[in-house]
Amino acid sequence: MAEVKFGVFLPTGDFAEMKRSALRAEAEGFYSVSTNDHFFTPFGSPETPQLECFTALTTIAALTSRIRLAPAVVNASFRTPPMLAKIASTLDHACNGRLTLGLGAGWKRDEYEAHNYRYPSNSERLDQLDETVAVLKAMWTQRAPSFRGRHFAIDHAYNNPRPLQKPHPPIMLGGSGSKLLKIAAAHADVINLIPPIFNGKDFINDPPAAIKFDMAELKRRIDMLHGFARAAGRDPRAIEVSGLSVGCLSRSANDPVLRATAQQIGFGDVEAARRAPVFLMGTPEQVRREIRTRLEQFGMTWHIIFFVNDESQRLFVKEVMPEFAR
């Protein structure tokens, strides 16, 4: 069986909680920890606390020794590409080569406008993402990096020290829109598949998008990715498939917490939620079975999980992870 890996999505608004969660995840044997990259959290109002992504992860790097750092995901709009390359290179040194750079095109318009960032069209943001990846790879691998595109250009943008990981830190692109899948097919090491964002809301805040993104749609998106990879001259197997899921576990399949969590994201019942890619939900046996199914049907080997409570994480560690330990 292929190696299956698990990551924890950290609390994003309180550093003491983030630190405790990261240290716990490392002690429990998780593969990675993740945080998002926002000015305004998607989990509350614009006034809800939200930590800055790279400052938080650099501190977590100094507090841990084994677990990988995988932001899910960095907004390519918030930093110029050469600045992002320098920040990521520094973080790769701070964590001794444990960075996987999750990257996306950005989507939360209110935070752009509040902080005086221009909010381009979806198409333009994705074009910028494509060029950002090109600049990153140049600055991570070339002695005298140079690049000229429609949106960005560098000329002898020396980046020393370059990252520890060779040829460079893995790049994980987040999303599932067709244009993003084309970029991932050409450039990414990992694809983190979430429902496409078309109306300025992520799936946590857009129940119709979460419901529409069913297993058949997940398979269709992966097939698209593989087709784009072949067209780009890459082996589709070179791109690891990962998912971002809400983790809600209980010993009882009838636990009201399961039902309440399913309904919060728009699902009418627990069984419908259990069949959705945005969840890992149910009893430990049901979750183990679901992870095996996603591995066999979709080749999904990395699950980044937002646990809804302590009990869900405890059950996952004790009764799910051991089955997939190498």
Buried (B, 14 or more C-beta within 10 A) or exposed (E): EEEBBBBBBBBBEEBEEBBEBBBBBBEBEBBBBBBBBBBBBBBEEEEEEBBEBBEBBBBBBEEBEEBBBBBBBBBBBBBBBBEBBBBBBBBBBBBEEBBBBBBBBBBBEEBBEEEEBEBBEBEBBBBBBBBBBBBBBBBBBBEEBEBEBEBBBBEEBEBEEBBBBEEBBBBBBBBBBEBBBBBBBBBBBBBBBBBBBEEEBBBBBBBEBBBEBBBEBBEEBBEBBBBBBEEBEBEBEEBBBBBBBBBBBBEEBEBEBBBEBBBBBBBEEBEBBBBBBBBBBBBBEBBBEBBBEBBEEBBBBBBBBBBBEEBBBEBBBEBBBEBBEE
